[in-house]
Amino acid sequence: MQKFDVIVIGGGASGLHAAALAGKKNKTVLLIEHNREFGKKILISGGGRCNFTNSNASPSDYQSSNKHFFKSALSRYSPQDFIKLIDMYKIKWFEKKEGQLFCENSAKEVRDMLVRECEKAGVELRLNTKVEDIEESDTGFKICSNIGDFTSNYLVIATGGLSIPPIGATDFGYRIAKQFGHRVVQTNPALVPFTLQNPYTELSGVSLPVLIKVGKNEISEDLLFTHKGFSGPAALKISLYWNSGDRIKIDFTNGKGLSSQLTSSKKNILTVLAETLPKRFSERVLSDLSIESSKPANQLSRKDLNRITEHLCHYSLIPSGTEGFRKAEVTRGGVDVKDISSQTMESKLKPGLFFIGEVLDVTGQLGGFNFQWAWASAHAFAESLE
Ligand SMILES: Cc1cc2nc3c(=O)[nH]c(=O)nc-3n(C[C@H](O)[C@H](O)[C@H](O)COP(=O)(O)OP(=O)(O)OC[C@H]3O[C@@H](n4cnc5c(N)ncnc54)[C@H](O)[C@@H]3O)c2cc1C
């Protein structure tokens, strides 16, 4: 039976980074991935260009049942630390907006870089490997797999969340957590499009900047109408705070309100609205309110003007749901951080067992924050090795 200092299960973002960093600390490391290749989620991330970090990342960009848990790891491994690695490999990148850093060419460069780092650090890499059982052993852990049994002193669970099952997402990490007595905070799809009972199908493809709110959380971003409901950054970002049954409020003027032209213009009301809003959307609003689109704006009744204002600035609805884990970028919830060390990501219930990345109840906002958590939590684990 082969023995290792460290076994990492899950060859995605956090697992690859953790394995390489542990290998660099002269540990013998085995990295186990059940897919045919490493980092499949990295490959599809950021529309194929991997938004690998956010240079403005701060704790306010993350959600967890413990709002302090992620601070230590994030402060000890910054976006700049990961950029240094990217630059070392001469991977060209650019800032899309608001600190969101993307590869200029392809996400594959980031995945290949992480695999190369593992190879350089002497990590044993195993693809197509299915872990069947994990047992406690005298020195740590015994991992039984379809290619044989292995033992290790340290075991790192880096199996990610539940989103996009066809590329390998499993609940493995949650099952192992429960096996060792950990609680798992309820999991929900997040950074995910909404479905509506009566979607605006004829507006599918129309996009406009809006102010969108759930409770006290407010986002100003582009909203995209889809065949099923709402998507675009506004919907994806606000979904991080949404629970089934919650009401969503939308200001389609993005906080600007309606121009005074609306009351004074001799132009017809559709033309006036379409000066600041998409025409197809303006047509739909007027049709919903049964207001004649050819009527001059200055001839509308006070009541109709108020109805337009109400509809555009204070729209409110309860989505019927989301498009689920099939379309979600991440999982909200996960292994409860209450029993995990925020310094090292080690289990407080089973010494030597670590959880890193998305499997934990830590979820970042859209824009490179989730990868930054993957890198930072992997680093926190590796730092703890003597
Ligand atoms: C479409 C999409 C686009 C995204 N774009 C971005 C982006 O641009 N920027 C950003 O910051 N975040 C993005 N994310 C989120 C980001 O990909 C994840 O948060 C991140 O990959 C989490 O890293 P991880 O290591 O925890 O999990 P993962 O990267 O998901 O890795 C987990 C690995 O474990 C493997 N695994 C699972 N179960 C087992 C098992 N039983 N045995 C062995 N191996 C197993 C999986 O196959 C996988 O390789 C995106 C997500 C999606 C779905």
Ligand as a Chemical Component Dictionary entry (heavy atoms), coordinates in Angstrom:
data_LIG
# 
_chem_comp.id                   LIG 
_chem_comp.type                 NON-POLYMER 
_chem_comp.pdbx_formal_charge   0 
_chem_comp.three_letter_code    LIG 
# 
loop_
_chem_comp_atom.comp_id 
_chem_comp_atom.atom_id 
_chem_comp_atom.alt_atom_id 
_chem_comp_atom.type_symbol 
_chem_comp_atom.charge 
_chem_comp_atom.model_Cartn_x 
_chem_comp_atom.model_Cartn_y 
_chem_comp_atom.model_Cartn_z 
_chem_comp_atom.pdbx_ordinal 
LIG C1  C1  C 0 -19.818 27.869 -15.777 1  
LIG C2  C2  C 0 -18.975 28.350 -14.625 2  
LIG C3  C3  C 0 -18.185 29.461 -14.777 3  
LIG C4  C4  C 0 -17.425 29.952 -13.701 4  
LIG N1  N1  N 0 -16.633 31.030 -13.886 5  
LIG C5  C5  C 0 -15.909 31.510 -12.841 6  
LIG C6  C6  C 0 -15.021 32.591 -13.029 7  
LIG O1  O1  O 0 -14.793 33.050 -14.161 8  
LIG N2  N2  N 0 -14.380 33.089 -11.918 9  
LIG C7  C7  C 0 -14.557 32.533 -10.669 10 
LIG O2  O2  O 0 -13.950 33.011 -9.698  11 
LIG N3  N3  N 0 -15.332 31.452 -10.490 12 
LIG C8  C8  C 0 -15.994 30.933 -11.537 13 
LIG N4  N4  N 0 -16.777 29.823 -11.354 14 
LIG C9  C9  C 0 -16.775 29.164 -10.022 15 
LIG C10 C10 C 0 -15.461 28.358 -9.865  16 
LIG O3  O3  O 0 -15.278 27.540 -11.007 17 
LIG C11 C11 C 0 -15.517 27.474 -8.616  18 
LIG O4  O4  O 0 -15.898 28.236 -7.499  19 
LIG C12 C12 C 0 -14.154 26.842 -8.366  20 
LIG O5  O5  O 0 -13.789 26.014 -9.449  21 
LIG C13 C13 C 0 -14.173 26.043 -7.074  22 
LIG O6  O6  O 0 -12.950 25.368 -6.943  23 
LIG P1  P1  P 0 -12.911 23.982 -6.163  24 
LIG O7  O7  O 0 -11.533 23.471 -6.280  25 
LIG O8  O8  O 0 -13.510 24.117 -4.830  26 
LIG O9  O9  O 0 -13.914 23.045 -6.995  27 
LIG P2  P2  P 0 -13.804 22.553 -8.506  28 
LIG O10 O10 O 0 -12.951 23.459 -9.297  29 
LIG O11 O11 O 0 -15.198 22.308 -8.937  30 
LIG O12 O12 O 0 -13.024 21.184 -8.388  31 
LIG C14 C14 C 0 -13.558 20.047 -7.752  32 
LIG C15 C15 C 0 -12.935 18.832 -8.422  33 
LIG O13 O13 O 0 -13.249 17.685 -7.675  34 
LIG C16 C16 C 0 -13.591 16.660 -8.569  35 
LIG N5  N5  N 0 -14.411 15.702 -7.839  36 
LIG C17 C17 C 0 -15.676 15.839 -7.406  37 
LIG N6  N6  N 0 -16.082 14.746 -6.766  38 
LIG C18 C18 C 0 -15.018 13.886 -6.776  39 
LIG C19 C19 C 0 -14.806 12.580 -6.282  40 
LIG N7  N7  N 0 -15.758 11.916 -5.626  41 
LIG N8  N8  N 0 -13.608 12.003 -6.493  42 
LIG C20 C20 C 0 -12.630 12.638 -7.158  43 
LIG N9  N9  N 0 -12.767 13.876 -7.661  44 
LIG C21 C21 C 0 -13.964 14.493 -7.476  45 
LIG C22 C22 C 0 -14.316 17.357 -9.688  46 
LIG O14 O14 O 0 -14.347 16.583 -10.873 47 
LIG C23 C23 C 0 -13.471 18.610 -9.834  48 
LIG O15 O15 O 0 -12.407 18.442 -10.723 49 
LIG C24 C24 C 0 -17.505 29.303 -12.424 50 
LIG C25 C25 C 0 -18.285 28.154 -12.288 51 
LIG C26 C26 C 0 -19.005 27.669 -13.382 52 
LIG C27 C27 C 0 -19.842 26.429 -13.184 53 
# 
loop_
_chem_comp_bond.comp_id 
_chem_comp_bond.atom_id_1 
_chem_comp_bond.atom_id_2 
_chem_comp_bond.value_order 
_chem_comp_bond.pdbx_ordinal 
LIG C1  C2  SING 1  
LIG C2  C3  SING 2  
LIG C2  C26 DOUB 3  
LIG C3  C4  DOUB 4  
LIG C4  N1  SING 5  
LIG C4  C24 SING 6  
LIG N1  C5  DOUB 7  
LIG C5  C6  SING 8  
LIG C5  C8  SING 9  
LIG C6  O1  DOUB 10 
LIG C6  N2  SING 11 
LIG N2  C7  SING 12 
LIG C7  O2  DOUB 13 
LIG C7  N3  SING 14 
LIG N3  C8  DOUB 15 
LIG C8  N4  SING 16 
LIG N4  C9  SING 17 
LIG N4  C24 SING 18 
LIG C9  C10 SING 19 
LIG C10 O3  SING 20 
LIG C10 C11 SING 21 
LIG C11 O4  SING 22 
LIG C11 C12 SING 23 
LIG C12 O5  SING 24 
LIG C12 C13 SING 25 
LIG C13 O6  SING 26 
LIG O6  P1  SING 27 
LIG P1  O7  DOUB 28 
LIG P1  O8  SING 29 
LIG P1  O9  SING 30 
LIG O9  P2  SING 31 
LIG P2  O10 DOUB 32 
LIG P2  O11 SING 33 
LIG P2  O12 SING 34 
LIG O12 C14 SING 35 
LIG C14 C15 SING 36 
LIG C15 O13 SING 37 
LIG C15 C23 SING 38 
LIG O13 C16 SING 39 
LIG C16 N5  SING 40 
LIG C16 C22 SING 41 
LIG N5  C17 SING 42 
LIG N5  C21 SING 43 
LIG C17 N6  DOUB 44 
LIG N6  C18 SING 45 
LIG C18 C19 SING 46 
LIG C18 C21 DOUB 47 
LIG C19 N7  SING 48 
LIG C19 N8  DOUB 49 
LIG N8  C20 SING 50 
LIG C20 N9  DOUB 51 
LIG N9  C21 SING 52 
LIG C22 O14 SING 53 
LIG C22 C23 SING 54 
LIG C23 O15 SING 55 
LIG C24 C25 DOUB 56 
LIG C25 C26 SING 57 
LIG C26 C27 SING 58 
# 
